[in-house]
Amino acid sequence: MSDCNATLCCAPGMWLPVAGEFKENPYDPEADYEIVWPRGLLMILYLVGMLWSFMGVGIIADVFMEAIEMVTAATKSVKGPDGKDMEVKVWNETIANLTLMALGSSAPEIMLSVFGIMGTEYYAEELGPSTIVGSAAFNLLMIIAYCIIGIPEADGDSETGIRRISEMSVYGVTAFFSVFAYLWLIIILMLVSPNVVSLFEGIMTFLFFPIVVGLAFAADKKLFGGGEKVGLETHIIGFQGHEFRAYEAAALLKTSGKGIDPNMNATETAAYLTKMAMAQAKPSRAQLRINAMRQLTGGKRVVPKDVGKASDYVKELPTVTELEEKPEVNFASGEYSVLESGGMVTVTVCRVPCKGTFNVKYHTEGVTATAGEDFEAVAGTLNFADGEDEKQISVKIKDDDEVENDETFIVKLSEPSFGVIGPFGETTVTIIDDDEPGEIGIKDKDASVVALEKAGTLNILISRFNGSAGEIGCKYSTVDGSAKAGTDYIEAKGEITFKAGEITKIIHVGIIDTNAYEKSADFELKLSDFDGHGDRSKGFSDHNTACKIHITHDAAAQKLVDDVTKMMNANLEEYQLGHASYADQFKEAFEVGCEDGETPTGADYAMHYITLPFKVIYAIVPPPSWGGGWVCFFAALAMVGVTTIVIGDIASLFGCVFGLDKGTTAITFVALGTSLPDTFASKSAAVGDDTADAAIGNVTGSNAVNVFLGLGLPWMMAAIKWSGSGPDDTWYGLYGRPILDDGTPWTTSMSKDLPVTWEPGTDKQGCELCAKELPLGDGAFVMPQGALGFSVAVFCSCAMGCFAILGYRRANCGGELGGPKGPAKVHATMCVLLWFTYIGLSILKNTGTI
């Protein structure tokens, strides 16, 4: 039989211990377990195990954040004030930050509290609530201290050296509730119903969560005044889950101040614009937290190192004179057409620059046209002399009397002697049948065109398909869109006629130069009233009958913009969150990551292999791209729950072998371990943003949500359980048992009017007679205030001190973060001292010293 007075005994967790380090009391399975292994060894093992499990929960929490990022990145198309379609996010940023993002950032603490209550069968437990309060103290005092001194000094250029809160209304709401949440705990645990969370109090604690979200949303929308109401917003880049569009790349080029130069090198420009856009987009809370965790565990980064601000890249954006021209060979056009009776088609090959001798091979391939029947196959080598930039390839076309649809073949370039084959490395040749009258329409490539405002005249191509015999025609007219006839363009209407053998017609539309700095307007040219050859022609058939024209003030380099757009999307894939397949997830799990452009260090390799088991296990979570992120969301949440159960068990046993109570373990080791990734994420947000909103808002929002969700949800569950089921024998055994005059215990089947006396229960947190304060027979969720109430009161005092420091800095230092280094160090030190004060007083209370 074990003797816990002579040796160390510890309460078992839900799953641990499992390795035989403790032994169960065979006479009392409910009793604490007696230590078997050397205590010193267990101290080391549990310390290492707890640190390792912190890394594990950080990794799966970041998978959870990836799912949240995918969910909140969803967009929808709406009509803007000018009637144009706009892509806007489905999730409001404030709501996303205070709901899903806060849940993802604080998932370990919240799940620890939820599973802690469930693991004790809805009795009070100390680890979860104390971790939430300890985490709040670390977040508010230590993280803000780190951010105060973490802002770089002003450089006279883009770096101001200071960060100031811009959205004071949102900050006011979250800051108020980040303190009120903990004052509310004092009210319900120490004032209104000491040591008891009533059903009303449990429900209200949880309901404060949607209340604070709603108030923050209203403040964000300026519904409380303080500025113009916020309308629809678009962003230059959808950082995750959205590709760049050409107009977005063009907008960045304009923002850079360099303009659009057709001679710019697309690859170099795309690399700079990608980082510029990522800086301008301000990486989300999820990205910053995930990137911080991956820095700690040797994983692939999702934010470039020192991405900085958008303005940092403007001065570095290369111009054409700074770049070396790279040799490239292309066909002059991606498509050619020839009548079947034409006999020959000639295509042109161009190379740039035209320096030195150069050769490239070519050959033809049939698509729907057949070599030998419709055209003669050719192959060979083009030899360019020094200074020569063009060569021609001729292909013979064979005519026949059969009525047939248009047919195509391609001509391909290959094996250049040096340089690369460009985007037009092959060209398509269409052989047009001239035995039928054919149809009229607009080719897909001609159905949408971009016109420079200064172009003067736009040429719109109308084509004839599947024949060229006889004469056919139709009418055409322009139709206003956002561009108006007489203001943006000259109205055009009339008739076009294709004579026998003609396959292309041009309609000229005049563009009016309004000298607008930014021009973006659309209108259409439509075909109607086909005329010609009766039943022999199919009219317009299924061809395009409208051409959409987009007028822009600066589209001179459309090819550059298109190329840059594609390359920017390719560059962004390097930093994209989540994967589309399991194969990619497992591949990344085994890869060692490092900073952009660097090679992995020894520390990267060490941390990668230390955390590799977690990475492989968590790779079984479905990819974030499935189901808009929701499948991964719920699967990752379940994994977070499983991991936090292990953390709870390890933390309890760790505290036991070290001689620490659960409250002290929670506010120190556990709170620090779960908050560390947020420390680096908040600092990155502070440095990379122009304001202090993200860094401080993340802290204040999370602290409020942690209480209302992390304590509100489990406490509401427990209050509902005990209010509904009433007390049982175990409950009375803990919180006081009613005894009749004859010495027998009172039971719920007896009358509530019987006189009883109270026998103290076995609760060790000061609630051994709490049942006496409730009506006889009524159950409730008993939450002994004990050291928790004292710890919360100390935190509230320290929190108000921290907010006073931030207010002083705003008034006297130019902003809450950064500024002169002397005052910044003093104020950061004050915040750190407040944290140590909180920790010191809480430990003294936990140990019974005060």
Summary of the structure (lengths in Angstrom):
residues: 850
radius of gyration: 35.9
end to end distance: 36.0
largest distance: 119.8
contacts: 2887
relative contact order: 0.17
helix: 45%
strand: 18%
